[in-house]
């Protein structure tokens, strides 16, 4: 099974520096004014096809 590597995932938002939380393999910025998100891990997971 080819799982995505999480070693490149940031612990903090690259735009504002706030903490991130993970929802359904989507990283979301905790700062409501920023609203940054990343779906790379979800998009790379073959189980989600």
mmCIF file of the N, C-alpha and C atoms, coordinates in Angstrom:
data_MODEL
# 
_entry.id   MODEL 
# 
loop_
_atom_site.group_PDB 
_atom_site.id 
_atom_site.type_symbol 
_atom_site.label_atom_id 
_atom_site.label_alt_id 
_atom_site.label_comp_id 
_atom_site.label_asym_id 
_atom_site.label_entity_id 
_atom_site.label_seq_id 
_atom_site.pdbx_PDB_ins_code 
_atom_site.Cartn_x 
_atom_site.Cartn_y 
_atom_site.Cartn_z 
_atom_site.occupancy 
_atom_site.B_iso_or_equiv 
_atom_site.pdbx_formal_charge 
_atom_site.auth_seq_id 
_atom_site.auth_comp_id 
_atom_site.auth_asym_id 
_atom_site.auth_atom_id 
_atom_site.pdbx_PDB_model_num 
ATOM 1   N N  . UNK A 1 1  ? 0.851   -1.190 0.000  1.00 0.00 ? 1  UNK A N  1 
ATOM 2   C CA . UNK A 1 1  ? 0.000   0.000  0.000  1.00 0.00 ? 1  UNK A CA 1 
ATOM 3   C C  . UNK A 1 1  ? 0.890   1.244  0.000  1.00 0.00 ? 1  UNK A C  1 
ATOM 4   N N  . UNK A 1 2  ? 0.561   2.206  -0.815 1.00 0.00 ? 2  UNK A N  1 
ATOM 5   C CA . UNK A 1 2  ? 1.362   3.414  -0.947 1.00 0.00 ? 2  UNK A CA 1 
ATOM 6   C C  . UNK A 1 2  ? 0.687   4.564  -0.220 1.00 0.00 ? 2  UNK A C  1 
ATOM 7   N N  . UNK A 1 3  ? 1.097   4.790  1.017  1.00 0.00 ? 3  UNK A N  1 
ATOM 8   C CA . UNK A 1 3  ? 0.506   5.867  1.811  1.00 0.00 ? 3  UNK A CA 1 
ATOM 9   C C  . UNK A 1 3  ? 1.265   7.162  1.576  1.00 0.00 ? 3  UNK A C  1 
ATOM 10  N N  . UNK A 1 4  ? 0.591   8.291  1.590  1.00 0.00 ? 4  UNK A N  1 
ATOM 11  C CA . UNK A 1 4  ? 1.286   9.567  1.408  1.00 0.00 ? 4  UNK A CA 1 
ATOM 12  C C  . UNK A 1 4  ? 2.225   9.839  2.574  1.00 0.00 ? 4  UNK A C  1 
ATOM 13  N N  . UNK A 1 5  ? 3.316   10.506 2.276  1.00 0.00 ? 5  UNK A N  1 
ATOM 14  C CA . UNK A 1 5  ? 4.283   10.864 3.308  1.00 0.00 ? 5  UNK A CA 1 
ATOM 15  C C  . UNK A 1 5  ? 3.855   12.168 3.963  1.00 0.00 ? 5  UNK A C  1 
ATOM 16  N N  . UNK A 1 6  ? 3.849   12.164 5.278  1.00 0.00 ? 6  UNK A N  1 
ATOM 17  C CA . UNK A 1 6  ? 3.439   13.369 6.006  1.00 0.00 ? 6  UNK A CA 1 
ATOM 18  C C  . UNK A 1 6  ? 4.650   14.179 6.471  1.00 0.00 ? 6  UNK A C  1 
ATOM 19  N N  . UNK A 1 7  ? 5.875   13.764 6.074  1.00 0.00 ? 7  UNK A N  1 
ATOM 20  C CA . UNK A 1 7  ? 7.069   14.445 6.563  1.00 0.00 ? 7  UNK A CA 1 
ATOM 21  C C  . UNK A 1 7  ? 7.173   15.884 6.065  1.00 0.00 ? 7  UNK A C  1 
ATOM 22  N N  . UNK A 1 8  ? 6.519   16.191 4.933  1.00 0.00 ? 8  UNK A N  1 
ATOM 23  C CA . UNK A 1 8  ? 6.568   17.546 4.399  1.00 0.00 ? 8  UNK A CA 1 
ATOM 24  C C  . UNK A 1 8  ? 5.420   18.421 4.890  1.00 0.00 ? 8  UNK A C  1 
ATOM 25  N N  . UNK A 1 9  ? 4.493   17.847 5.640  1.00 0.00 ? 9  UNK A N  1 
ATOM 26  C CA . UNK A 1 9  ? 3.348   18.618 6.122  1.00 0.00 ? 9  UNK A CA 1 
ATOM 27  C C  . UNK A 1 9  ? 3.780   19.560 7.244  1.00 0.00 ? 9  UNK A C  1 
ATOM 28  N N  . UNK A 1 10 ? 3.367   20.811 7.175  1.00 0.00 ? 10 UNK A N  1 
ATOM 29  C CA . UNK A 1 10 ? 3.734   21.764 8.219  1.00 0.00 ? 10 UNK A CA 1 
ATOM 30  C C  . UNK A 1 10 ? 2.881   21.583 9.471  1.00 0.00 ? 10 UNK A C  1 
ATOM 31  N N  . UNK A 1 11 ? 3.422   22.003 10.600 1.00 0.00 ? 11 UNK A N  1 
ATOM 32  C CA . UNK A 1 11 ? 2.660   21.984 11.846 1.00 0.00 ? 11 UNK A CA 1 
ATOM 33  C C  . UNK A 1 11 ? 1.882   23.286 12.017 1.00 0.00 ? 11 UNK A C  1 
ATOM 34  N N  . UNK A 1 12 ? 2.284   24.295 11.255 1.00 0.00 ? 12 UNK A N  1 
ATOM 35  C CA . UNK A 1 12 ? 1.659   25.612 11.359 1.00 0.00 ? 12 UNK A CA 1 
ATOM 36  C C  . UNK A 1 12 ? 1.280   26.115 9.969  1.00 0.00 ? 12 UNK A C  1 
ATOM 37  N N  . UNK A 1 13 ? 0.296   26.959 9.915  1.00 0.00 ? 13 UNK A N  1 
ATOM 38  C CA . UNK A 1 13 ? -0.176  27.521 8.651  1.00 0.00 ? 13 UNK A CA 1 
ATOM 39  C C  . UNK A 1 13 ? 0.953   28.287 7.953  1.00 0.00 ? 13 UNK A C  1 
ATOM 40  N N  . UNK A 1 14 ? 1.216   27.982 6.676  1.00 0.00 ? 14 UNK A N  1 
ATOM 41  C CA . UNK A 1 14 ? 2.277   28.695 5.956  1.00 0.00 ? 14 UNK A CA 1 
ATOM 42  C C  . UNK A 1 14 ? 1.925   30.152 5.642  1.00 0.00 ? 14 UNK A C  1 
ATOM 43  N N  . UNK A 1 15 ? 0.659   30.518 5.767  1.00 0.00 ? 15 UNK A N  1 
ATOM 44  C CA . UNK A 1 15 ? 0.247   31.897 5.479  1.00 0.00 ? 15 UNK A CA 1 
ATOM 45  C C  . UNK A 1 15 ? 0.269   32.791 6.709  1.00 0.00 ? 15 UNK A C  1 
ATOM 46  N N  . UNK A 1 16 ? -0.293  32.299 7.827  1.00 0.00 ? 16 UNK A N  1 
ATOM 47  C CA . UNK A 1 16 ? -0.412  33.171 9.003  1.00 0.00 ? 16 UNK A CA 1 
ATOM 48  C C  . UNK A 1 16 ? 0.325   32.652 10.234 1.00 0.00 ? 16 UNK A C  1 
ATOM 49  N N  . UNK A 1 17 ? 0.764   31.370 10.212 1.00 0.00 ? 17 UNK A N  1 
ATOM 50  C CA . UNK A 1 17 ? 1.528   30.828 11.329 1.00 0.00 ? 17 UNK A CA 1 
ATOM 51  C C  . UNK A 1 17 ? 0.691   30.217 12.437 1.00 0.00 ? 17 UNK A C  1 
ATOM 52  N N  . UNK A 1 18 ? -0.632  30.178 12.268 1.00 0.00 ? 18 UNK A N  1 
ATOM 53  C CA . UNK A 1 18 ? -1.503  29.586 13.286 1.00 0.00 ? 18 UNK A CA 1 
ATOM 54  C C  . UNK A 1 18 ? -1.396  28.061 13.255 1.00 0.00 ? 18 UNK A C  1 
ATOM 55  N N  . UNK A 1 19 ? -1.859  27.421 14.318 1.00 0.00 ? 19 UNK A N  1 
ATOM 56  C CA . UNK A 1 19 ? -1.888  25.963 14.365 1.00 0.00 ? 19 UNK A CA 1 
ATOM 57  C C  . UNK A 1 19 ? -2.831  25.418 13.301 1.00 0.00 ? 19 UNK A C  1 
ATOM 58  N N  . UNK A 1 20 ? -2.566  24.172 12.897 1.00 0.00 ? 20 UNK A N  1 
ATOM 59  C CA . UNK A 1 20 ? -3.439  23.486 11.952 1.00 0.00 ? 20 UNK A CA 1 
ATOM 60  C C  . UNK A 1 20 ? -4.140  22.344 12.656 1.00 0.00 ? 20 UNK A C  1 
ATOM 61  N N  . UNK A 1 21 ? -5.316  21.987 12.195 1.00 0.00 ? 21 UNK A N  1 
ATOM 62  C CA . UNK A 1 21 ? -5.976  20.774 12.657 1.00 0.00 ? 21 UNK A CA 1 
ATOM 63  C C  . UNK A 1 21 ? -6.382  19.960 11.446 1.00 0.00 ? 21 UNK A C  1 
ATOM 64  N N  . UNK A 1 22 ? -6.539  18.641 11.665 1.00 0.00 ? 22 UNK A N  1 
ATOM 65  C CA . UNK A 1 22 ? -6.799  17.725 10.564 1.00 0.00 ? 22 UNK A CA 1 
ATOM 66  C C  . UNK A 1 22 ? -8.226  17.224 10.626 1.00 0.00 ? 22 UNK A C  1 
ATOM 67  N N  . UNK A 1 23 ? -8.954  17.380 9.532  1.00 0.00 ? 23 UNK A N  1 
ATOM 68  C CA . UNK A 1 23 ? -10.328 16.893 9.419  1.00 0.00 ? 23 UNK A CA 1 
ATOM 69  C C  . UNK A 1 23 ? -10.423 16.085 8.133  1.00 0.00 ? 23 UNK A C  1 
ATOM 70  N N  . UNK A 1 24 ? -10.674 14.786 8.250  1.00 0.00 ? 24 UNK A N  1 
ATOM 71  C CA . UNK A 1 24 ? -10.812 13.925 7.066  1.00 0.00 ? 24 UNK A CA 1 
ATOM 72  C C  . UNK A 1 24 ? -9.641  14.088 6.104  1.00 0.00 ? 24 UNK A C  1 
ATOM 73  N N  . UNK A 1 25 ? -8.429  14.010 6.646  1.00 0.00 ? 25 UNK A N  1 
ATOM 74  C CA . UNK A 1 25 ? -7.190  14.116 5.865  1.00 0.00 ? 25 UNK A CA 1 
ATOM 75  C C  . UNK A 1 25 ? -7.051  15.455 5.149  1.00 0.00 ? 25 UNK A C  1 
ATOM 76  N N  . UNK A 1 26 ? -7.660  16.483 5.703  1.00 0.00 ? 26 UNK A N  1 
ATOM 77  C CA . UNK A 1 26 ? -7.505  17.841 5.208  1.00 0.00 ? 26 UNK A CA 1 
ATOM 78  C C  . UNK A 1 26 ? -6.983  18.701 6.351  1.00 0.00 ? 26 UNK A C  1 
ATOM 79  N N  . UNK A 1 27 ? -5.843  19.359 6.140  1.00 0.00 ? 27 UNK A N  1 
ATOM 80  C CA . UNK A 1 27 ? -5.315  20.267 7.154  1.00 0.00 ? 27 UNK A CA 1 
ATOM 81  C C  . UNK A 1 27 ? -6.017  21.614 7.002  1.00 0.00 ? 27 UNK A C  1 
ATOM 82  N N  . UNK A 1 28 ? -6.491  22.148 8.119  1.00 0.00 ? 28 UNK A N  1 
ATOM 83  C CA . UNK A 1 28 ? -7.239  23.405 8.110  1.00 0.00 ? 28 UNK A CA 1 
ATOM 84  C C  . UNK A 1 28 ? -6.625  24.340 9.146  1.00 0.00 ? 28 UNK A C  1 
ATOM 85  N N  . UNK A 1 29 ? -6.444  25.596 8.764  1.00 0.00 ? 29 UNK A N  1 
ATOM 86  C CA . UNK A 1 29 ? -5.908  26.603 9.677  1.00 0.00 ? 29 UNK A CA 1 
ATOM 87  C C  . UNK A 1 29 ? -6.940  26.935 10.753 1.00 0.00 ? 29 UNK A C  1 
ATOM 88  N N  . UNK A 1 30 ? -6.458  27.043 11.996 1.00 0.00 ? 30 UNK A N  1 
ATOM 89  C CA . UNK A 1 30 ? -7.363  27.373 13.102 1.00 0.00 ? 30 UNK A CA 1 
ATOM 90  C C  . UNK A 1 30 ? -7.751  28.853 13.123 1.00 0.00 ? 30 UNK A C  1 
ATOM 91  N N  . UNK A 1 31 ? -7.077  29.667 12.346 1.00 0.00 ? 31 UNK A N  1 
ATOM 92  C CA . UNK A 1 31 ? -7.367  31.097 12.301 1.00 0.00 ? 31 UNK A CA 1 
ATOM 93  C C  . UNK A 1 31 ? -8.556  31.338 11.368 1.00 0.00 ? 31 UNK A C  1 
ATOM 94  N N  . UNK A 1 32 ? -9.713  31.729 11.886 1.00 0.00 ? 32 UNK A N  1 
ATOM 95  C CA . UNK A 1 32 ? -10.896 31.911 11.039 1.00 0.00 ? 32 UNK A CA 1 
ATOM 96  C C  . UNK A 1 32 ? -10.735 33.034 10.013 1.00 0.00 ? 32 UNK A C  1 
ATOM 97  N N  . UNK A 1 33 ? -9.819  33.961 10.255 1.00 0.00 ? 33 UNK A N  1 
ATOM 98  C CA . UNK A 1 33 ? -9.592  35.043 9.295  1.00 0.00 ? 33 UNK A CA 1 
ATOM 99  C C  . UNK A 1 33 ? -8.707  34.599 8.136  1.00 0.00 ? 33 UNK A C  1 
ATOM 100 N N  . UNK A 1 34 ? -8.003  33.485 8.314  1.00 0.00 ? 34 UNK A N  1 
ATOM 101 C CA . UNK A 1 34 ? -7.088  33.003 7.278  1.00 0.00 ? 34 UNK A CA 1 
ATOM 102 C C  . UNK A 1 34 ? -7.783  31.994 6.361  1.00 0.00 ? 34 UNK A C  1 
ATOM 103 N N  . UNK A 1 35 ? -8.373  30.956 6.959  1.00 0.00 ? 35 UNK A N  1 
ATOM 104 C CA . UNK A 1 35 ? -9.140  29.961 6.210  1.00 0.00 ? 35 UNK A CA 1 
ATOM 105 C C  . UNK A 1 35 ? -8.304  29.152 5.217  1.00 0.00 ? 35 UNK A C  1 
ATOM 106 N N  . UNK A 1 36 ? -6.971  29.017 5.452  1.00 0.00 ? 36 UNK A N  1 
ATOM 107 C CA . UNK A 1 36 ? -6.117  28.196 4.586  1.00 0.00 ? 36 UNK A CA 1 
ATOM 108 C C  . UNK A 1 36 ? -6.404  26.726 4.838  1.00 0.00 ? 36 UNK A C  1 
ATOM 109 N N  . UNK A 1 37 ? -6.326  25.911 3.787  1.00 0.00 ? 37 UNK A N  1 
ATOM 110 C CA . UNK A 1 37 ? -6.470  24.468 3.951  1.00 0.00 ? 37 UNK A CA 1 
ATOM 111 C C  . UNK A 1 37 ? -5.623  23.756 2.909  1.00 0.00 ? 37 UNK A C  1 
ATOM 112 N N  . UNK A 1 38 ? -5.295  22.485 3.179  1.00 0.00 ? 38 UNK A N  1 
ATOM 113 C CA . UNK A 1 38 ? -4.489  21.681 2.271  1.00 0.00 ? 38 UNK A CA 1 
ATOM 114 C C  . UNK A 1 38 ? -5.104  20.292 2.178  1.00 0.00 ? 38 UNK A C  1 
ATOM 115 N N  . UNK A 1 39 ? -5.371  19.840 0.971  1.00 0.00 ? 39 UNK A N  1 
ATOM 116 C CA . UNK A 1 39 ? -5.963  18.512 0.766  1.00 0.00 ? 39 UNK A CA 1 
ATOM 117 C C  . UNK A 1 39 ? -4.974  17.550 0.118  1.00 0.00 ? 39 UNK A C  1 
ATOM 118 N N  . UNK A 1 40 ? -3.682  17.880 0.149  1.00 0.00 ? 40 UNK A N  1 
ATOM 119 C CA . UNK A 1 40 ? -2.677  17.043 -0.520 1.00 0.00 ? 40 UNK A CA 1 
ATOM 120 C C  . UNK A 1 40 ? -2.701  15.601 -0.035 1.00 0.00 ? 40 UNK A C  1 
ATOM 121 N N  . UNK A 1 41 ? -2.743  15.395 1.271  1.00 0.00 ? 41 UNK A N  1 
ATOM 122 C CA . UNK A 1 41 ? -2.747  14.017 1.792  1.00 0.00 ? 41 UNK A CA 1 
ATOM 123 C C  . UNK A 1 41 ? -4.014  13.278 1.374  1.00 0.00 ? 41 UNK A C  1 
ATOM 124 N N  . UNK A 1 42 ? -5.141  13.961 1.391  1.00 0.00 ? 42 UNK A N  1 
ATOM 125 C CA . UNK A 1 42 ? -6.399  13.342 0.974  1.00 0.00 ? 42 UNK A CA 1 
ATOM 126 C C  . UNK A 1 42 ? -6.354  13.014 -0.520 1.00 0.00 ? 42 UNK A C  1 
ATOM 127 N N  . UNK A 1 43 ? -5.831  13.942 -1.303 1.00 0.00 ? 43 UNK A N  1 
ATOM 128 C CA . UNK A 1 43 ? -5.781  13.752 -2.753 1.00 0.00 ? 43 UNK A CA 1 
ATOM 129 C C  . UNK A 1 43 ? -4.818  12.643 -3.158 1.00 0.00 ? 43 UNK A C  1 
ATOM 130 N N  . UNK A 1 44 ? -3.756  12.417 -2.359 1.00 0.00 ? 44 UNK A N  1 
ATOM 131 C CA . UNK A 1 44 ? -2.764  11.399 -2.686 1.00 0.00 ? 44 UNK A CA 1 
ATOM 132 C C  . UNK A 1 44 ? -3.125  10.026 -2.148 1.00 0.00 ? 44 UNK A C  1 
ATOM 133 N N  . UNK A 1 45 ? -4.178  9.926  -1.333 1.00 0.00 ? 45 UNK A N  1 
ATOM 134 C CA . UNK A 1 45 ? -4.563  8.650  -0.724 1.00 0.00 ? 45 UNK A CA 1 
ATOM 135 C C  . UNK A 1 45 ? -5.408  7.847  -1.707 1.00 0.00 ? 45 UNK A C  1 
ATOM 136 N N  . UNK A 1 46 ? -4.904  6.688  -2.177 1.00 0.00 ? 46 UNK A N  1 
ATOM 137 C CA . UNK A 1 46 ? -5.653  5.907  -3.171 1.00 0.00 ? 46 UNK A CA 1 
ATOM 138 C C  . UNK A 1 46 ? -6.972  5.350  -2.645 1.00 0.00 ? 46 UNK A C  1 
ATOM 139 N N  . UNK A 1 47 ? -7.135  5.264  -1.328 1.00 0.00 ? 47 UNK A N  1 
ATOM 140 C CA . UNK A 1 47 ? -8.381  4.757  -0.758 1.00 0.00 ? 47 UNK A CA 1 
ATOM 141 C C  . UNK A 1 47 ? -9.528  5.743  -0.935 1.00 0.00 ? 47 UNK A C  1 
ATOM 142 N N  . UNK A 1 48 ? -9.227  6.994  -1.260 1.00 0.00 ? 48 UNK A N  1 
ATOM 143 C CA . UNK A 1 48 ? -10.259 8.011  -1.422 1.00 0.00 ? 48 UNK A CA 1 
ATOM 144 C C  . UNK A 1 48 ? -10.714 8.176  -2.864 1.00 0.00 ? 48 UNK A C  1 
ATOM 145 N N  . UNK A 1 49 ? -10.177 7.379  -3.759 1.00 0.00 ? 49 UNK A N  1 
ATOM 146 C CA . UNK A 1 49 ? -10.581 7.465  -5.172 1.00 0.00 ? 49 UNK A CA 1 
ATOM 147 C C  . UNK A 1 49 ? -11.982 6.956  -5.384 1.00 0.00 ? 49 UNK A C  1 
# 
